[in-house]
Amino acid sequence: MWPFGKSTADRVKDALNEQPRLKDLGLQVSEHGGDVSITGMVPNERYITLVRVVAEGINGVKTVDTSGVSFEQEAAAPAAPAPATPAPDVEAPATEIAPTMPATVSTGNMNARPSAAPASPQISDSEIKELEDSSKVAKAVLHAIRGNGELSDDPIDVLQSGKSVILRGVVDNDHELRLLEQTARGVSGVAGVDLSGVKVAQGAKELAKEKDTTSGDTVYTVKPGDSLSAIAQKYYGDAMEYKKIAHYNNISNPDLIHPGDKLRIPG
């Protein structure tokens, strides 16, 4: 459940899997301090641009490293050499020329990998241009949200869908929800705003503020008088979800937590 219990890496992976061109590729994502690394295999070089475009719209992402993404590139084989011309007055023996087999060659790009798989679906230059333009709009929306004094600390992701943007996350109240929509619609190039993934939860800013810098997990510091059920009520709206927190943090006795303990909040 974002923003609670969803690390930056998990949210980038979710976004990649929701892109029709990328959803079945099994790309892997890791993150440390906002620096995201993506690894795996894509059909061709243009997909690497698409991967980067999608990842950069996720809140908390500072840089995107796609050097671990390889692509398949099939090329036509060079022409077969012509048969040698026989010397004068010498009868050349009959020669049967074997059929030329297609070959896979390197493109010279370090990311390219040989493959005997059938030709992969291509992304056209115009499609990449459209995606890059959409990405610029999504980034501009994220920048506008971060620059708004009331919204700057709200955990909001901005995904792109054509010329529209999809917002996900949480705000503290209905006023902030209206302000969020107004801010997004005020960005040049935005044709529509989808707020269906934004929740209203009082105190959400504070609950989502502390993060594990290694994993990106949401972290809660136990305070005097806290109980796991009370913490579960804050994050999930259901006190019985304390079992999930206990299991995620290897707590054998849910009644035994101490002020200062750091608890990771699972999705």
N, C-alpha and C positions, 0 to 999 in steps of 0.2 A: 504493500500500500504506500504510494508516494504521497507526501514527502517522507513519511515515517517508515523506516525499514527498507528503503530502496536506495542502494548505493548509487553513486554517479555511474559506475561501470554497468550496473544492472539497467539503469535508465537508458544509457547509450545503446546497450544491447537490445532493449525493448524497441527503441526507435529504429534501429537497423532492421529488426525482424518485421516491423510494420511497413517497411518500404517494399512494395511488390517485387522489385528487381533484386532485393537482397535477402528476402526472408528465408529462402531455402539454402543459403550458402554456408550456414554454420560458422559465421565469423565469431572470433573470440575477442573479448574486451577486458583489459586490465586498466587500473587507474591508480595514480598516487599523487596526492596533492593537487588535483585538477589536471594533471598531465595524463592523457589517455593514449594507450597503445592498442592498436587493432591488428590482429593476425588472422591469416586464413588464405583461401584461394578464391579468386573471382574470375569470371569468364574472360575479361579482357581489360586493358589498361584504363579505359574510360570509367569502369566501375570504381576505381580507386578514388576518382574525383567525387563520385556519388557518395561513397562511404564517408569521406571527409565532410562533405556538405551536410549530411544528416547528423553526424556526431557533434558538429560545432554549434548546433542549436540547443544543446542540452545545458541547463543551468549548472554551473560549477565547472564546466570544461574550459580549461585555459589553452591547452595545446592538443593537437591530434597528430599522433605518429602512425603513419600507414606504411612504414618501411618493411613491416612484417607481412604485408599483404602481397601475395604473388598472383600473377595472372597467366592464363594459358594463351599462347599465341601460335596459331597454325599458319604456315606459309607454304607457298607453292615450291615444289622441288626445282632445282636448276635443270635445264634441258640436258638430255642424254648426249654424250659426245658422239660426233659423226663417225661411222666406221672408217678405218684407215683405207686409203686408196692403194690398190695392189701395184706392185712394180710393173713396168712395161714388159710385155711378152711373157709374163708369168701368170698362169691361171690361178685366180684367187679361190681358195676353198669356200664352199658355201657357208654362210654365217647366219645364224639365227639370232636376232636381237631380242633380248628379253624385254617384256613390257616395263615401262617406267613406273615405279611405285611412288606415290606421294611421300614426301618427307617432311618432317617437322624440324625447323631450324630456329635458332635463337634470334630474337629481334635486336640483341645488343643491350636491351634494358636489363638491369640486374634483377628486376622483379619478375622477369619473364621466366616461365618454366615450360619445357617441352611437354606436349600432350598429344596423345593419339585419339582424344575424344572427338566427337562430331563438332562441327563449327558451333560456337556458342552464340546466343542471341546478342546482337549488337545494340549499343546505345548510340544514337545519332548525335552529331555535333549540335544540332538544334535542340535536342532533348537535354543535353548537358548544359547548354546555354540557359535554357528555361529553368533548370534546377539550380544553377548558380545564381540566377536572378532572384528566384524564390528564397534561396538561402540568405541573400543579402537583406531581403525584406524581413525574414525571421530574425536575423541578427539585429536589425534596426529596432524591431519590436522588443527584443530582450534588452537592448541598450536603453530604450526608453523606459522600460519597467525598472531597470536598475537605477536609472537617474531620477526616478520619482521618489520624493522623500517618504511618502506613506507606503510605497510598495517595495522599496529597495531591499528590504530584508525578508520579503515574502518568498518562499521557495517555489518558483514558477519555472516550468520548462516551456519552451516555444518550439513547436514542430510545424513543418510546412506541409501544405496540401494545395498544390497549384499556387494560385494567387491568394489563398486564404491561409490563416495561421490557426493552429490548434494549441490552446493553452492548457497546461496541466499543473496541478499543485494545490496550494491552500492559501487562503487569506483569512484575516482575523474577523471580518464582519461584512455585512451586505454592502456597506458604503465602499469598502475596498474592492469588492467584486465589481461594482458599477464603475469605479475608477479604473480598474484593470481593463475592462472592456473599452472604456473611453480612450485610454492611453494607447491601446493596441490599434484601435480604429483610426487614431490620429496620425499613424505612421504612413507616409506616402507609399503607395503601391499595395496596401492591404485591401483586398476585396471583401473579405469576410473574416469573422472571428468566432471560433468554436470554444465555448466556455464549459462544455459538458463535463470536462475532466477537472474542473476547479471546485474544490470544496470550501465551505466556510466553517472554521473552527476557532473559537476564541483562544487566544494565547498560542496560536500555531507558530508564530515567529520564534518564540522562546523554545518551544518543544523541538523545533527542527534546527536550532542554532548550532548545537554542539555536534561535531563530526569526528569520527576516527580518521586521522589523516592518511592511514595506510589503506584501509578498506573502503572508506567513504560511508560506512554505516552511521546511521543516526545513533547518538549516544546520550544517555540520561545519567546525570549524577544524583545518586540517592541523597535525599535530604532528611533531616530529623522528622520522625513521624510518618515517613513514607511506608507504604506496603506495596507488594507487587500488584495486588488487585487495584489499588488506587492509581498506580502508574499505568496499568493496562487501560483503566477508564479514561485517563488523559489522552492516550495515544489512539485507542481503538473505539472508545465509546462503549466498551464492554469489559466489565471487571473480570469476567471469566477468562479473558484472553491472557491472564497472568501465567497460565500454563505454557503458552507459547514463549513468553519472555524467559521463564525459568529454564525451559528446555534449550533455548538458543544460547543461554549463558552458563549452561551446565550447573544450574543451581539445584541441588538435591533436596533441600528443605526450603520451600517457597516462603516460609515464615521467618527465615533467617537472612536478612539483608541489613547492611550497615550504612550509616551516613558516609558519604564519600565514595561508595562503590560506584564503578562505572558500568552501566548496563547497556549493551547493544540492543537496539529495538528492531526485531525482524519484520519482514513484510508479511 
